[in-house]
Amino acid sequence: MQYLRRKQIVFGFILVCLCTQLNAQRGEVFQPDHEYEKFWMGISVGGIKSFYEFDRNRAFISRYVPNGQVDSVFYNATPMFNMGLSATLRIKGRLMLRANPMLLLGTPTIAKYYLKNDTNTYKLYGNSSIIHLPIALKYESQRYDFLNYRDMMRHYVFVGGRFDYDFSNSTVTINKSSNLGKGAITKTMLNKMDLGYEMGLGLSFILRYATISPEIKFSYGAFDLKKPSTIANGVPVIFNSVDKITSNYIYFTIHIEN
């Protein structure tokens, strides 16, 4: 009996030691010196939904649309993939300046549209390979506890602008559905360079050796991408009934910083 009790006492003592060690680990504050760092870098990876937005003018009203111009547009968001680097400079306290150059890759954005008194279906193929250069002001909260770990999490918001350059060979093409893949008419219709504004929010998990920050970002084009419509290679003047075409994105990105 004494031998059995001795085993229970030893086992209980080991459990107490383990619980004490776990509590001590949970009481540890990870990366305490990070609050005083002036500059740090990281990598970014994530996914995007991209889509074009068409601003119609008065001519888009059916009875005003001339023959051969767009009188209806149907478009949907398409997925893309983003990867890049991040560099953050602490301005003062919890206010920071962040640059986050990225490469955007994915399937082209596609819009389907119809011309007045034209029975063909046309398709608009868009951005597929883009250099994305954003810069933003970022403001983060103080640290707070998470899952009984001290000062492990914080949230942040940011706002800024972007410059994009599409270096794919064919930014936008126009194709009749009946001729797709059979020598269809192709014409570049959008500018390769774009400017826009962005805003978003995220959470930071401060771990022992790295900080992982999932975030969501909304990006809106500020300038018209549409080139002047002209007749070329048999392609009709189609976008005179559209005032403006802008590129918009929704990002979900995970940042890993040292």
N, C-alpha and C positions, 0 to 999 in steps of 0.2 A: 504494500500500500504506500509506504513512504517513497519507494522507487517510482511508482506511478505519479505521485504528487510532485516528486522532484522533476519529472519530465514535463508536467503541466506548468510548473513554475518557470522552467527554462523556456518553454514554448511561449508563454505569456510575456516573458521579459523580451524575447526576440520581437514579438509583435509590437510591443511598446516602443522598442528602438526603431523599428521600421516606420511606424506612424510618426514618430518624432522627426525622423530624417525626411519623410515626405513633406511634413508641414514646414520644415526648415527650407526645403527646396522651393515650396510654393511661396514662401516668404521672401525669396530672393528677387531682386529687381534686375531685370535684364537690361544690358546696355545703358547703365546710368549716365555714362559720359556723353551719350548721343545728344543730350539736351544742350550741350555746349559746342558741338561741332559746327563749323562754318560752311563746310562743303562736303558733299558725298555723291556717289554715283550708284547706278543700278541698271538692271535690264528689265524689259517690259515684253509681255506676250499676251495676246488676247484675240477676241473676235469682234466683228463689226457687222452691222446692217447698214447698207448704203442705198440711197435712192435719190432720184432727181425730182425736183419740184418745178412745176410749170405754172407760171403766172400768166393767165389769159388776159388778153385785152378785149376791147369792145367787139372787135371783129370776130371773136370766138363765138359770139351769139350766132346761132345757126343762120339766120336770114341775112347776116352781114358777111359771112365767110365766102370769099370768092372761090370759084372752082379751082381745084388743085392745091388748096391749102388745108392745114389740119383743122378738123372740126370736132374731134374727140380723141382723148388720150387715156390709155389705161397702163398703169405702171405699178410695180411692186418692188419691195426691198429685197436685195440679194445679199448673201453672206460673203464676207471677206475675212482675211486673216492678217493680223498685224504683229510685228516684232520690231524691237528697237532698243535704244538706250535712254537713260534718264540721268540728268545732272541737276542737283538742287543746291541753291545758294541761300543761306539764312540771311535775311535782311536785318531783322530785329525781332527778338523774342520768338513768337510762333508764326511770324510772317515770312514767307519764303518766295523765291523766284525759281521756277522749274522749267527747264528745256527738256523736251522728250521727242527727239527725232525718231521717226519710224518708217518702215517700209510696209506698204499695204498691198496685199496680193489677194486675188480671188477671181471668181467668175464675174463677167461683165454685168453691169446694171442694164436691165432690159426694160424698155417701154414699148408698148404696142399702140399704134395710132392709125387713124383713118383719115383720108382726104375726102373733101366734098366731091360728090359725083365721081368717085373712083372706087371700083369694086375690089381693088387689091388691099391686102393687109401689109402694113409696113412695120418694121421693127427697128428700134434704136438700141445699139450696143454701146456700152459706156466703159467707165473706168475699170481697169483691171490691174495695173501696176503703177503705184503712186508713191512718191517720196512726200512724206507728211512731216512738216516742221512746225510744231506748236511751241508757244511759250506762254506761261501763265503765272499769275500771282496765286499763291497757295496759303491758306490760313488753317492751322490745325488746333485742335483742342488740347487741353491738358490730358495727361495720362489718367486712366482709371482702371480699376480692378476688373478681371475677367476670369471666371471659373476658379475663383479663390487664388489666382495669381495676382501679385501686387503690380500695379502700374503697367499692365501688359497691353492695353488697347488705347487707341485714340481715334477720333474721326476728324475729317478735314473737308473743306470745300475749296474750289478754285475757279478762276475765270481768266480768260486770255484770248489770244488770237492764233491764227494758223496761216501758213503758206503751203500750198500743195502744187506739185508738178507731176503730171502724168507723162511718163516716158515710154508708154506702150506705142507701138508703131501705128496703130489705128485707133484714135481716141473714140470716135463714134462713127458708125457706118449705117447706111440706109439700105435696107434690102426689101424687095418685094417677096412676100411669102411664097409665091409660086416659083421664084427663081433661086431660093436659098440653096447655096452649094452648087449652083450651076451658072457661074459667071454673073452673079447678081450685081447690080449697081452699088458702088461703094463710094462714100464721100465723107470727108472729115467735117463735122458740123460744130464741134465744141472746142473752145480754147484749152490749151494744155495747162496753163497756170491759173491758180485760183487763190483767193483770200477769203477768210471767214473768221467767225468768232465762236468761242466754246465756253462751256461751263459744266461743272460736274461735282461729284462728291465721292468720298471713299472712306474705308476703314483701314487702320494700320494695326497689325499684330506684331508687337515687339518681342522677338524671340531671342534666344541666347546669342546666336551668331548672325542673324539677319532679321530684316523687317519685311514682312509680306503685306502688301496693300492691294486688295481688290477694289476697283473703282468703276463707276459708270460715268460716261462723258457724252454730252450732246453737242454736236458740231453743226453749224449752219453756214452755208455759203453766203457771202456778202455781195458778190459781183455776178453780173450776167456772164454765163459761159457761152452763150449763143453767138456764133459767128453770123454775119449778114447772109441772108438766104439769097442764093443766086441759082440760075439754071446752069447746070453743068452735067455733061454726059447723059442728058435726057432726064435728070432729076428735076422735078418741078420745084418752084418756090413754095416751101411748105411751112416755114416758121414765122411768117409775117403776122399770123394771128396769135402768136405767143410773145408777150412782152419780155419775159425773162425766164431763163433756166438756171437753177442753182443746184449745187450738190450738197446733200445733207448726210450725216453719219450719226449712228449711235454706237458707241464703243463700250465693250466690257473688257477691261485690261487688268492684269495682275502685275504689279511692280515688285521686284525683289531687290532690296537695297542692302548695302553692307552697313 
